Amino acid sequence: MRYIEPHAHMVSRVTDDYVDMAAAGCAAVCEPAFWAGFDRSSPQGFYDYFCQISDYEPKRAAKFGLPHFCWLCINPKEAEDVNLAKEVVGLIPQFLDRPNVLGIGEIGLNKNSRNELKVLEMHVDLAARHNQLILVHTPHLEDKLKGTRLTLDVLKADARIKPERVIIDHVEEHTVKMVLDAGHWAGMTLYPESKCSRPRAIDILDVYGTERLWMNSACDWGVSIPLSVPYTALEMRRRGWTEEAIDQVIYWNPAKFMSQCAKFRLA
């Protein structure tokens, strides 16, 4: 089996996770910018973090034979302070030429607040000005539907954004159709306690097919499983999916989306 892990916060994981992922057939891992488990208090903290995921973490992953790519932003969980966000967004352009930076993400909304919307618009403008791919976080649980609608409105309002260059992550049964109908890619996050379970994700694929859909673990500081994608692939086999169709979802789909950035290359 081969797969790409398109959304994993590896700075929060131990080296054993890299060993397990490589053994399971992982061909590449992609790390969106995320919350540190606490709110950072200064732009310098974000600068150091951007250095970590664009320079130091790729070296750690390489020790286990894994190419590592990343995305940059101020995460929605820290986007309530608009002045801080402006400073952080201002730091990002100097990192965009680094060889493993794929684009802007994971941007989006956490509590669907006005300040978060302002910061989302800043990030979308930054991506448009620098012709970057976009990876979007959608809120959890009861806020997801509203947050997804608000996010789609922001993206649609900017004529410079090409829908096919945006992946909207953490979709569930009630949001996947609106994302696909808008022309975006949709990501299903496989969490043991929230988001999509493995059976639910496969049910979504049964209904909507494999076009513009991917799966990820989004493993982070909390309860999460770095091998969720290959575990779900095994469940797909048990449910009668062909090897070719499984390969399409867990390998070729993320490869196709991220290959819109010329820096995404697999050995």
C-alpha positions in Angstrom: 0.0 0.0 0.0 1.1 3.6 -0.7 -0.5 6.8 0.5 0.2 10.4 1.1 -0.6 12.0 4.5 -1.8 15.4 3.4 -2.5 16.9 6.8 -0.5 16.0 9.8 1.0 18.2 12.6 4.2 16.3 13.0 5.9 18.8 15.4 3.5 17.4 18.0 4.4 13.8 17.3 7.3 11.5 18.3 9.8 9.9 15.9 8.1 6.5 16.3 5.2 7.9 14.3 7.5 8.6 11.4 8.8 5.1 11.6 5.2 3.7 11.6 4.1 5.9 8.8 7.0 4.9 6.6 6.5 1.3 7.3 2.8 1.6 6.3 3.7 3.0 2.9 3.6 6.8 3.4 5.2 8.5 0.4 5.1 12.1 1.8 3.7 14.0 4.7 2.3 17.6 4.6 2.1 19.8 7.6 -0.2 22.8 7.8 0.6 25.5 10.3 -1.2 24.9 13.5 -1.8 25.9 17.1 1.0 25.2 19.5 -1.2 23.9 22.3 -1.1 27.4 23.7 -1.5 30.9 22.3 1.8 32.4 21.1 2.3 35.9 22.3 4.5 37.5 19.6 5.3 37.5 15.9 8.7 36.2 16.8 7.1 33.0 18.2 5.5 32.5 14.8 8.7 33.3 12.9 10.5 30.5 14.9 7.6 28.1 14.2 7.7 28.8 10.5 11.4 28.1 10.6 10.7 24.8 12.4 8.1 23.4 9.9 9.9 24.7 6.8 13.5 23.8 7.7 14.0 21.7 10.9 11.0 19.3 10.6 11.8 18.3 7.0 15.3 17.2 8.2 13.7 15.1 11.0 11.3 13.5 8.5 14.1 12.8 6.0 15.8 10.6 8.6 13.0 8.2 8.1 12.8 8.5 4.3 9.8 10.8 4.3 9.6 13.9 2.1 8.0 16.7 4.3 6.1 19.7 3.0 4.3 22.5 4.8 1.8 25.3 4.7 2.0 28.6 6.5 -0.5 30.9 8.3 -1.7 32.0 11.7 -4.1 29.3 12.7 -7.8 30.2 13.3 -7.4 29.3 17.0 -5.0 32.3 17.4 -6.8 34.6 14.9 -8.8 36.7 17.4 -6.1 39.3 17.8 -6.2 41.1 14.5 -3.1 43.3 15.1 -1.0 40.3 15.9 -2.4 38.5 12.9 -1.4 41.4 10.6 2.2 41.1 11.8 2.3 37.4 11.4 0.8 37.5 7.9 3.4 40.1 7.1 6.2 37.5 7.9 4.9 34.8 5.6 6.1 36.1 2.2 9.8 35.7 3.1 9.1 31.9 3.6 7.1 31.2 0.4 10.2 30.5 -1.8 11.4 27.7 0.6 11.5 24.4 -1.3 8.9 22.6 0.8 6.3 25.4 1.3 3.1 24.5 -0.6 0.9 27.4 0.2 -1.3 29.2 2.8 -3.0 27.0 5.4 -4.6 25.9 7.5 -6.6 29.1 7.5 -10.3 29.5 8.2 -12.5 29.9 11.2 -12.7 28.5 14.8 -15.5 30.3 16.5 -16.9 32.1 13.4 -16.1 35.5 14.9 -15.8 38.8 13.0 -12.1 39.0 13.8 -11.5 35.5 12.5 -13.3 36.5 9.3 -11.0 39.5 8.9 -7.9 37.4 9.4 -9.3 34.8 6.9 -9.7 37.6 4.3 -6.1 38.7 5.0 -4.9 35.2 4.3 -7.0 34.8 1.1 -5.6 38.1 -0.2 -2.1 37.0 0.6 -2.6 33.7 -1.3 -4.1 35.5 -4.3 -1.2 38.1 -4.4 1.4 35.3 -4.3 -0.5 32.7 -6.4 -0.5 30.2 -3.6 -2.6 27.1 -3.0 -5.0 27.3 0.0 -5.8 24.8 2.7 -8.8 25.7 4.9 -9.8 24.6 8.4 -13.5 24.4 9.1 -14.9 24.6 12.7 -15.8 21.6 14.7 -19.2 20.2 15.6 -22.2 22.6 15.7 -20.2 25.5 14.2 -19.1 23.6 11.1 -22.1 24.3 8.8 -22.1 28.0 9.5 -18.3 28.3 9.3 -18.2 26.4 6.0 -20.8 28.7 4.5 -18.9 31.8 5.7 -15.7 30.5 4.3 -17.2 29.7 0.9 -18.6 33.3 0.8 -15.1 34.7 1.5 -13.5 32.6 -1.2 -16.2 33.4 -3.8 -16.0 37.1 -3.1 -12.4 37.2 -4.3 -12.3 36.8 -8.1 -8.6 36.0 -8.0 -9.2 32.7 -6.3 -9.5 29.6 -8.5 -11.7 27.1 -6.7 -9.7 24.1 -7.8 -6.7 25.5 -6.0 -8.4 25.4 -2.6 -8.9 22.3 -0.3 -11.5 22.7 2.4 -10.7 20.3 5.1 -12.6 18.5 7.9 -15.8 18.2 5.8 -18.6 16.0 7.0 -21.9 14.6 5.6 -23.6 18.0 5.9 -20.8 20.1 4.4 -19.1 18.0 1.7 -21.7 18.7 -1.1 -21.6 22.5 -0.8 -17.8 22.4 -0.9 -17.7 20.2 -4.0 -20.5 22.1 -5.7 -18.4 25.3 -5.3 -15.6 23.6 -7.2 -13.2 23.2 -4.3 -11.5 20.0 -3.1 -12.8 18.5 0.1 -10.7 16.8 2.9 -12.1 14.2 5.3 -10.3 14.1 8.6 -10.3 10.8 10.4 -10.5 11.4 14.1 -11.4 8.8 16.8 -13.5 11.3 18.8 -14.8 14.0 16.4 -14.9 14.8 12.7 -15.2 11.7 10.5 -14.9 8.1 11.6 -13.5 5.6 9.1 -17.0 4.1 8.3 -18.5 7.6 7.8 -15.6 8.7 5.5 -16.1 5.6 3.3 -19.9 6.2 3.3 -19.2 9.8 2.0 -17.0 8.3 -0.8 -19.8 5.8 -1.6 -22.2 8.7 -2.1 -20.0 11.3 -3.8 -17.3 9.2 -5.5 -13.6 9.9 -5.5 -13.4 13.1 -7.5 -11.7 16.0 -5.5 -11.8 14.1 -2.2 -9.0 13.1 0.1 -8.5 11.7 3.6 -6.1 12.7 6.3 -5.3 12.1 10.0 -4.6 15.7 11.1 -2.7 14.1 13.9 -1.8 16.7 16.6 -1.5 17.3 20.3 -4.8 15.7 21.1 -6.3 12.2 20.7 -5.5 11.4 17.0 -4.0 8.5 15.0 -1.2 9.1 12.5 -2.1 5.9 10.7 -5.7 6.7 10.2 -5.4 6.8 6.4 -3.9 3.3 5.9 -6.3 1.9 8.5 -9.2 3.4 6.5 -7.8 1.9 3.3 -7.9 -1.5 5.0 -11.6 -0.9 5.8 -12.2 0.1 2.2 -10.8 -3.3 1.1 -13.2 -5.1 3.5 -16.1 -3.1 2.0 -15.2 -4.2 -1.6 -13.3 -1.2 -2.9 -10.7 -2.1 -5.6 -7.0 -1.5 -5.1 -7.1 1.0 -8.0 -9.9 3.0 -6.4 -8.2 3.0 -3.0 -5.0 4.2 -4.6 -6.9 7.0 -6.3 -8.2 8.3 -3.0 -5.2 7.9 -0.7 -2.4 8.6 -3.1 -3.3 10.1 -6.5 -5.9 12.6 -5.2 -3.6 14.4 -2.8 -0.8 14.2 -5.3 -3.0 15.8 -8.0 -4.1 18.6 -5.8 -0.6 19.4 -4.3 1.1 19.1 -7.7 -0.6 22.3 -8.6 2.4 23.7 -6.7 5.5 23.0 -8.7 7.5 22.3 -5.6 5.5 19.2 -4.8 7.6 16.3 -6.1 7.8 12.7 -5.1 10.8 10.5 -5.7 
